[in-house]
Amino acid sequence: MAKVTVIDDELVSLWYHPDKKIIHHQIKQFISGQRFRDFLTTGSDLMRKHKAHKWLSDDRECPVVRPEDIDWGDAVWFPETAKLGWKYWAIVQPAKTVGQVVIKDLASRYAKAGVTSKWFTDPNDALWWLESQ
């Protein structure tokens, strides 16, 4: 079954792969604040609804995540999403070094809560890895 488009606008796309139970996003340009929070929350809602436990983040065009969004993620989004059973995170790394540093820090912290992550440069390789988990 083909992926289902949930959000597709100028900032971000969010899909759900029903046959593999994978949440998949692609950040297209800088996104922050409520728009950032809404798309991540929608992804978590998909996890809950479909009992998914895999997430593909295509963050190549994500230059940086604002500190206030990281704080919100740490306090609200990640604990709630982890409780849903999130186990595998495939990350297509940001092109900019500052974005890579932020995401690597998040991956390290999430690993302590049981989320296994792996880095990729190609979203197809990332999807293949998630499908094999």
C-alpha beads as a LAMMPS data file, in Angstrom:
LAMMPS data file: protein, C-alpha beads

133 atoms
132 bonds

1 atom types
1 bond types

-500.0 500.0 xlo xhi
-500.0 500.0 ylo yhi
-500.0 500.0 zlo zhi

Masses

1 110.0

Atoms # bond

1 1 1 0.000 0.000 0.000
2 1 1 1.271 3.472 -0.894
3 1 1 2.142 6.052 1.708
4 1 1 -0.671 8.295 2.909
5 1 1 -0.074 12.051 2.785
6 1 1 -1.168 13.733 6.007
7 1 1 0.507 17.157 5.641
8 1 1 2.106 18.647 2.540
9 1 1 2.817 22.355 2.522
10 1 1 5.729 24.707 1.881
11 1 1 7.419 23.873 5.206
12 1 1 6.947 20.164 5.798
13 1 1 5.484 16.929 4.478
14 1 1 4.220 14.199 6.785
15 1 1 3.291 10.723 5.589
16 1 1 2.206 7.440 7.059
17 1 1 3.255 4.105 5.507
18 1 1 0.377 1.799 6.518
19 1 1 1.923 -1.480 5.394
20 1 1 5.115 -0.866 7.425
21 1 1 3.618 1.306 10.199
22 1 1 6.188 4.044 9.626
23 1 1 5.726 7.748 10.314
24 1 1 7.776 9.785 7.813
25 1 1 8.441 13.503 7.645
26 1 1 10.430 15.780 5.390
27 1 1 11.311 19.280 6.535
28 1 1 11.534 21.514 3.459
29 1 1 12.765 24.722 5.097
30 1 1 13.136 26.313 8.514
31 1 1 10.107 25.621 10.699
32 1 1 9.537 26.621 14.306
33 1 1 6.992 27.463 16.956
34 1 1 3.429 26.243 16.684
35 1 1 3.837 24.938 13.115
36 1 1 6.782 22.764 14.241
37 1 1 4.869 21.515 17.256
38 1 1 1.706 20.814 15.272
39 1 1 3.425 18.623 12.694
40 1 1 5.301 16.615 15.344
41 1 1 2.116 16.206 17.385
42 1 1 0.276 15.030 14.270
43 1 1 2.996 12.409 13.746
44 1 1 2.573 11.229 17.332
45 1 1 -1.197 11.078 16.837
46 1 1 -0.575 8.803 13.837
47 1 1 1.654 6.587 16.022
48 1 1 -1.127 6.309 18.582
49 1 1 -3.877 5.649 16.037
50 1 1 -1.956 3.040 14.036
51 1 1 0.234 1.565 16.802
52 1 1 3.340 2.498 14.820
53 1 1 6.792 2.505 16.423
54 1 1 9.082 3.682 13.598
55 1 1 9.804 7.229 12.460
56 1 1 11.787 8.488 9.460
57 1 1 13.013 12.092 9.770
58 1 1 14.222 13.604 6.508
59 1 1 15.909 16.684 7.928
60 1 1 18.278 17.550 5.066
61 1 1 16.750 21.023 4.726
62 1 1 16.392 21.648 8.468
63 1 1 19.084 24.229 9.238
64 1 1 18.503 24.309 13.000
65 1 1 15.881 23.716 15.686
66 1 1 15.224 26.662 17.983
67 1 1 16.029 26.146 21.679
68 1 1 12.417 26.768 22.710
69 1 1 11.256 24.021 20.321
70 1 1 13.858 21.638 21.737
71 1 1 12.682 22.482 25.253
72 1 1 9.064 21.794 24.260
73 1 1 10.119 18.528 22.626
74 1 1 11.992 17.444 25.755
75 1 1 9.181 18.394 28.131
76 1 1 6.085 17.466 26.129
77 1 1 6.506 15.770 22.773
78 1 1 9.222 13.190 23.408
79 1 1 7.871 11.789 26.696
80 1 1 4.409 11.395 25.175
81 1 1 5.758 9.854 21.967
82 1 1 8.074 7.480 23.832
83 1 1 5.092 6.203 25.843
84 1 1 3.433 5.260 22.548
85 1 1 6.182 2.707 21.936
86 1 1 8.558 4.582 19.632
87 1 1 11.488 2.202 19.035
88 1 1 13.269 3.051 15.760
89 1 1 14.317 6.394 14.326
90 1 1 15.930 6.735 10.887
91 1 1 17.477 10.176 10.457
92 1 1 18.414 11.676 7.094
93 1 1 20.900 14.145 8.457
94 1 1 20.673 17.903 8.017
95 1 1 22.992 19.419 5.432
96 1 1 24.265 22.070 7.857
97 1 1 26.642 21.098 10.652
98 1 1 24.735 23.026 13.326
99 1 1 21.594 21.024 12.519
100 1 1 23.575 17.781 12.669
101 1 1 24.877 18.635 16.143
102 1 1 21.382 19.325 17.468
103 1 1 19.879 16.139 16.023
104 1 1 22.798 13.997 17.212
105 1 1 22.286 15.334 20.722
106 1 1 18.580 14.471 20.550
107 1 1 19.350 10.968 19.234
108 1 1 21.761 10.399 22.109
109 1 1 19.174 11.465 24.692
110 1 1 16.385 9.460 23.047
111 1 1 18.601 6.356 23.038
112 1 1 18.578 6.459 26.844
113 1 1 14.801 6.008 26.645
114 1 1 15.070 3.031 24.268
115 1 1 14.859 4.637 20.816
116 1 1 17.370 3.090 18.407
117 1 1 18.493 5.584 15.782
118 1 1 20.615 5.363 12.674
119 1 1 21.970 8.108 10.392
120 1 1 21.566 8.244 6.625
121 1 1 22.248 10.551 3.705
122 1 1 19.546 9.017 1.479
123 1 1 15.878 8.731 2.499
124 1 1 15.434 5.481 0.532
125 1 1 18.198 3.829 2.546
126 1 1 16.592 5.133 5.740
127 1 1 13.217 3.701 4.755
128 1 1 14.771 0.348 3.869
129 1 1 16.462 0.180 7.283
130 1 1 13.217 0.954 9.082
131 1 1 11.343 -1.649 7.056
132 1 1 13.915 -4.270 8.128
133 1 1 13.417 -3.545 11.836

Bonds

1 1 1 2
2 1 2 3
3 1 3 4
4 1 4 5
5 1 5 6
6 1 6 7
7 1 7 8
8 1 8 9
9 1 9 10
10 1 10 11
11 1 11 12
12 1 12 13
13 1 13 14
14 1 14 15
15 1 15 16
16 1 16 17
17 1 17 18
18 1 18 19
19 1 19 20
20 1 20 21
21 1 21 22
22 1 22 23
23 1 23 24
24 1 24 25
25 1 25 26
26 1 26 27
27 1 27 28
28 1 28 29
29 1 29 30
30 1 30 31
31 1 31 32
32 1 32 33
33 1 33 34
34 1 34 35
35 1 35 36
36 1 36 37
37 1 37 38
38 1 38 39
39 1 39 40
40 1 40 41
41 1 41 42
42 1 42 43
43 1 43 44
44 1 44 45
45 1 45 46
46 1 46 47
47 1 47 48
48 1 48 49
49 1 49 50
50 1 50 51
51 1 51 52
52 1 52 53
53 1 53 54
54 1 54 55
55 1 55 56
56 1 56 57
57 1 57 58
58 1 58 59
59 1 59 60
60 1 60 61
61 1 61 62
62 1 62 63
63 1 63 64
64 1 64 65
65 1 65 66
66 1 66 67
67 1 67 68
68 1 68 69
69 1 69 70
70 1 70 71
71 1 71 72
72 1 72 73
73 1 73 74
74 1 74 75
75 1 75 76
76 1 76 77
77 1 77 78
78 1 78 79
79 1 79 80
80 1 80 81
81 1 81 82
82 1 82 83
83 1 83 84
84 1 84 85
85 1 85 86
86 1 86 87
87 1 87 88
88 1 88 89
89 1 89 90
90 1 90 91
91 1 91 92
92 1 92 93
93 1 93 94
94 1 94 95
95 1 95 96
96 1 96 97
97 1 97 98
98 1 98 99
99 1 99 100
100 1 100 101
101 1 101 102
102 1 102 103
103 1 103 104
104 1 104 105
105 1 105 106
106 1 106 107
107 1 107 108
108 1 108 109
109 1 109 110
110 1 110 111
111 1 111 112
112 1 112 113
113 1 113 114
114 1 114 115
115 1 115 116
116 1 116 117
117 1 117 118
118 1 118 119
119 1 119 120
120 1 120 121
121 1 121 122
122 1 122 123
123 1 123 124
124 1 124 125
125 1 125 126
126 1 126 127
127 1 127 128
128 1 128 129
129 1 129 130
130 1 130 131
131 1 131 132
132 1 132 133
